[in-house]
Amino acid sequence: MAGKRRGTSTPLVRTARPERRRAALNIRLAQAHDPKQRVALAAEYLRSALAIHPDHTTAETAVTHLIETADRLFRGKEQQQ
């Protein structure tokens, strides 16, 4: 069976890697209380995924979303002043 070790039915390391990466991200996000640090962790997680599976459309969507969110924050701060 593809993705399994012979005779043990345990997943190969490469099959379990995405789950381990996501679990590590969840731990780091739980430990991070600063919003800037949480955004940086999520961006690093996306960057590592794009390094393995380059997808320009996904990258552009993420970049556009981040910029639009930052623009809303800046406009909100300017309106408060």
Rosetta blueprint (number, residue, H / E / L):
1 M L
2 A L
3 G L
4 K E
5 R L
6 R L
7 G L
8 T L
9 S L
10 T L
11 P E
12 L L
13 V H
14 R H
15 T H
16 A H
17 R H
18 P H
19 E H
20 R H
21 R H
22 R H
23 A H
24 A H
25 L H
26 N H
27 I H
28 R H
29 L H
30 A H
31 Q H
32 A L
33 H L
34 D L
35 P H
36 K H
37 Q H
38 R H
39 V H
40 A H
41 L H
42 A H
43 A H
44 E H
45 Y H
46 L H
47 R H
48 S H
49 A H
50 L H
51 A H
52 I H
53 H L
54 P L
55 D L
56 H H
57 T H
58 T H
59 A H
60 E H
61 T H
62 A H
63 V H
64 T H
65 H H
66 L H
67 I H
68 E H
69 T H
70 A H
71 D H
72 R H
73 L H
74 F H
75 R H
76 G H
77 K H
78 E H
79 Q H
80 Q H
81 Q L
